[in-house]
Amino acid sequence: MSLFEYFSPENRLLLCTASAPETAAVLSGLGKADAVPGPFNAKHFEAFSILQTGVGKTNAAAAAAIELNSAAQQGRKYSAVLNLGIGGAL
């Protein structure tokens, strides 16, 4: 069973990655390689969004907070946030 079978447009997953190479790798694995967003920008798909946060805890927290606030204002509901990355990838 795929992870994404649990999520839908009303019950979304937010994937957070630190760097552009990590974001590209995750999107490539999901078959969405042509859709890499820039830093602090989320790219939205049917049941999930991906957010490139920048490196470090402060950037990750700030970017996630900005996206969660923006989502609430626009009626997007996230059920889960998953932070993905490769420590020391840079």
N, C-alpha and C positions, 0 to 999 in steps of 0.2 A: 504494500500500500504506500502510495506517495505521500510525502509530507503535505503537499498542496491539496490533497483530497479533503483535508480538514478545514480549509479556508475558502472563503467566497467573497464576493464584492461587499457583502454586509458584515463579514467576519474576517478581516484582513490580517496579514502577517507583514510586519516591517522588518526587513533585513538591513542591517547596518554593517558597512565595511569601512575601513580606515582610508585605504589608498586606491588610486585609479587601477593599478594592476589587480588588486584583490576584487574590486567591483567588476572589472572585465572578466575575470576568471569565473566568478559566481554567475554572471549573466551568460557567459559562454556555456557553462554547464546546464543552464536552464533554457538554452536555445534562443537567447535574446541578446546575442553578442553585439548587435548594431545599436544598442540603446543605452550606452554608458552615460550616466549623468555627471555633471561637474560637482565639485565640493559643495557641501551643504545643500545640494539640490536632490530631491527625491524623484525617481522615475516610477510612475504608477502603472501597474498591470492589472489584470482582472481581479486576482485574489491576493496579490501582494504588491508591496512597493520596496524599492531598494534605495538606500540612502548612503552616499559617500560622506563620511563624517569628518575626515581629516585625522591625523595621527594624534593619539594621546587621549587620556580620560576626559580632560576638560572639553576638547573638541567633540568627542563622542557624546558627552552629556548635553552640551549646548545644541548640537545638531539634532539630536533625538528630541529634545524639549521643543525646539522650534518646529520640527515636523509634527509632533503630537499636537501642539497648539494649533498649527495650521489645519491639520486634519479635522480637529474638533470644530473649527470654524466653518469648514467646508462640508461637514457631514460625513467624513470618512471615519470609520470606527476600526481601530486596530485591536485585535484580541491578544496579540503576542508581539514581542520585539525580540529579535535574535541578532546578537552581535557576532559577526563572523570575522575571522582574520588569521593571519599567519604572523605570529610574534617575530619581530626582527626581519620582516619581509623587505624592508627598505634597506 
